[in-house]
Amino acid sequence: MMDAPTGKQSQAPCQPWVGQNGWSPASPQGPPCNPLHSFQHLSLDSPSDRRPCCDHLQTSSQGSQSDLATFSSRNSTHHSLPYANNADQNVQQIIPDAHVSSTVPAASQERNIPPCSLPLLNEGTQPFNTHQMPFYSPHSPYEAISPPFQPPYTHQGSLNGPQSPHQTHLPINSPSFGQCVNQSPQRTPHPAFERAEVESSVGYTHSHASPTSPTQLQPQWTLSPHSKGNINEFVPNVAAQDENSTAQSPNSESRYGLDPELLPSAVKVIAEDRAEWKDKVFVSEPFSHLPPLATTSCIIEDRGNASPFAIRSTSYCVPCEGQTALLSRLPLGALVTPLAKQNAGEKPLPVCKEPDCVMGCGWCGASMCPAMGWQDCGQRFYCPFCGKLSEVPWQHYQPTKGLEGVRVDKDKRPELSAGSYEILSSQKGEPAALLLAIDVSASALRGGHLEFATQQIHTLLTSLKRENGDGLSDVRVGVLTYDSRIHLYDLSPALSRPHMLVITETEELQLPLREGLLVPLNDCINGIDSVLQLIPQFSAECDDSSGVPVELPVKAGLAVLQALSCPGTLLIFHTAPLIEMGNTNSSSGFFSPSKPKSIFQPSELAISLAKECVSQGCGVHLFVLSQQDVGGAWPGHIPYLTGGALHTYSHLQGELDRERFSIDLKRIVETDTGYKAELRIFVSKDLRVSGCYGLFIPGPSPGQVTMATLDWLTTLAVELAHTRTLDETRGVAIQVVLSYSTQTGDRRTRVHTLTLRCSRHLQDAFRQYQAQTLLTFYCKKFYCAVLERPLQELREELQTELTGALASYRKHCCSASVSAGQLVLPQYLRALPVYINSLRKSEVLLPGLRSSVHQRLQQRCQVLSLDTCSTSTHFYPLLLPLPLSVDSSISPNPEEALRCCAASLESRGLYLVHAPLTLLLWVGAQVPACTLVELFNTSCFSSLPSGETKLPVLENPLSISVRSFISTLHSEAPCARKLWVVKQGDACEEALQRHLVEDKSPNGGASYADFLYHLHVNSVRLLQ
């Protein structure tokens, strides 16, 4: 809400205002000032960006004839007056309405939103010939000078290109950030949530603040009107800050003077959502509104729409026309987690038997769901996925009632009333098997790993034998060993001891027998024990100096499963150096002479073997007991393409590696897994599935995916596109049908159906996007695209997409009149820039000098399989403060996370950095000695070990509290992790810097403040 300028303001002359800001009236007149300087040729991914820019700063005295602006510190007394005292006729006082300040109402409401501006780190005088934007302060009112602004048109550029000497660089004056956002009118905020929107540090002031209160001053930029140099020539003088201001890390400082602390905060967005939905129930019903964030744990009540943890749409309001969807520049699609877990307190998924279940559409094959429309008193139903009518068999006929035509038995049938349910097939397949393949080559026997590995396998099988009721005690188990040959074991109970069968011809495996290779665990546990005891005593019979191909045990295990026609899990314990089978120069993913390929591409042999595993339902988990990052083939392609994983350990000698090995082994075997999975995706007849992204081998149709195995964490991204204009009255329906086999051989079909609203207005779609969902979608899409496209091109496309989206929202959805220096963001996309910047500078898309190819391949596959919650935490980790003593009022709490930047770290503090794949403990140099004693059993900071560590078990409240908290975080992680202790100032602190995603990356990626600045300037340019 903007007030009209007062008479005094309108009469204020312009020339005195210029003189008061340090400029001489006799200064030479340069070309017209362009507050949005060009930067399309800058590279924010270069390590050179971290160099200070102080050599470009120039100063001049007030009244001098210099063409450069004078930067003054916030301590300058002659600039302490409010802006109203030295403003021109364009001064406007802006006081937002506290109750609507975070809302961009629809155009029909004819209300203006408060503009949002970028915050400045350094405060001083106002620059000459530059339009001053509104300043937002949490505690004082603000005033604005908003004259007309017409920057020249410049096409959107890249953040990674070379610098251009032909651009005139002029400053954008961007005071502190205020929430210029759309808030969905259907989502009533929690009182605390609403209060945070008004009084939080992002910059809103109370609507009753005095208009005459003094405001903080803006910095003046050192700038020559004729300058055509690089952008560093107008970096504010950081040294002129107040000594009492918050110290900023060099990695978090903005080249353009933006205050990182006042930018939109992902931590605050998550905290607001938790405050809104804590201890509440989200009712998921047809055409429901925006659900809680994926990082918010709440109870979901299924009333005809699938849980957002099973299907989460990128937007919960779909544009009716394809052109409108393209205009938003944001993707249209959904994230699918078919086997998502039910949260505590939720009802179990309803199950109906196949003969009793109402048949689905006979035309397209879609399953029955609440989105079907009943006609002719229940004799026929309309399918929204193909638009055709199907007859109801007489066995399943029931009449309808009411004007809506609802069947009378709707509440009694899950397929008619539930958004998610399962169908139990009457046919039963073969139970899944557990096959163990152990490397017994010379390297393995010399390494000393086999004794510990076989002991852990024995412990695991013994515990499975004692379990009842889950089918694991009756699982069929087989064992094979290998070096350059294959050793099979006949475990038949009729034999007094297992028989070894050696296969020397490994090119085309021919099994000498089938019976006895896979035997129920209860019948063969003694035979397996005798084999496991003898394995460490093997003598090396073959020279493995040239390495052992990882495909060899995969082919052997697959042959066993194929011979017995059953799915299963293949666990490979490998130690020898890894090589690829066949000619490396012709089959390697990136050494092919025919054409250059991405390093992420698997070899043709790996893809061929993975396809065989998929058709058989064989999931491969590879345990590399002696990690080798340099040289050799990366062995993870086949495991990840089959729904398995690669688990690497340094030497399996230390306690930490052994503990992680035991956890990984037990978690794999005990996790509920679906075998021989077939996923079909149905969408409304006016939409189509244009792409599907995840860890699987693409098939001929993006709407049909076949996987060997999948678990509760496996998440796919589905992209949709318009074929025709959607019917606004019918909405949109998305259905995911997963057919799979359980461990016991039961064939089940899990059905998830999501119905969404449609709208012809673009702003309705923008209001229903969430930043975490878009981050996960972009991650899966672009991590799949690295197989074919250059990384530089992908980083630029991410920037282009986000810039276009911000420009589109600013042009088509912002109902207020905002100036070019004001940042405008949708309500639920406030955190999107920091998420996308973190994705752009990840190890996969922007490799660092210390990142090996194997580490990048591993991280890509690990992140691709994560769900929305884990993906969000991976790209924006939780920075959690720890208590320093038992008397401290601070207790470990994930809801008290801090911003991921170095400025959040204090030298007297302890902080945990929690991400799905990493857990770091940062120890400040000034932590009290008593805290070090209670937590690490040492009083000397210099003697504290850094690196991989396990906290000592000490009997004091602080140690017990911290170790319990770390154990809770470990239980929430998708894989076992080791705790890394990082000391302040230590060499290993670089590992922490990669996770401080708001700062500049050690790889050269831009800081959050700089990236947001570039997005804003380019988005404004698109509109000129």
Summary of the structure (lengths in Angstrom):
residues: 1024
radius of gyration: 31.4
end to end distance: 25.0
largest distance: 106.6
contacts: 3541
relative contact order: 0.12
helix: 30%
strand: 18%
